[in-house]
Amino acid sequence: MALTLSFLRETNQVLFAGNSCVKEVILNRPQKLNSLNHEMINQMKKRLTLYENDPSIKLIILKANGKAFCAGGDVISVITSSIAGHWTYPRKLLQETTYIGPFDSNLQKASGVSH
């Protein structure tokens, strides 16, 4: 029986909402305490870059669905991907998670965190 990487099949892990000048980035994995995986980080990086370069956007709000804002990196996805032979995934996730932190703090737009 092959091990599947169920976190790759999850949809809507990050939601994006807002209007022309205020944008919301919403972590949407409440059953996993919104722990970050590679897919989520890539979605956020792409969207935050677009938001940062759009002069009409004045405010970015980071929030999360569920009882936790973010538990950090998704350790379960690291373990299951390693067992499945995807040896580069853990390193890639660590690099991506390390990147997103400074990216958030270096945004020139006003930003806030809500839960």
Sequence and secondary structure as in RCSB ss.txt:
>XXXX:A:sequence
MALTLSFLRETNQVLFAGNSCVKEVILNRPQKLNSLNHEMINQMKKRLTLYENDPSIKLIILKANGKAFCAGGDV
ISVITSSIAGHWTYPRKLLQETTYIGPFDSNLQKASGVSH
>XXXX:A:secstr
     GGGT   SEEEEE SSEEEEEE  GGGTT B HHHHHHHHHHHHHHHT TT  EEEEEESSS S  SB H
HHHHHHHHTT THHHHHHHHHHHHHHHHHHT SSEEEEE 
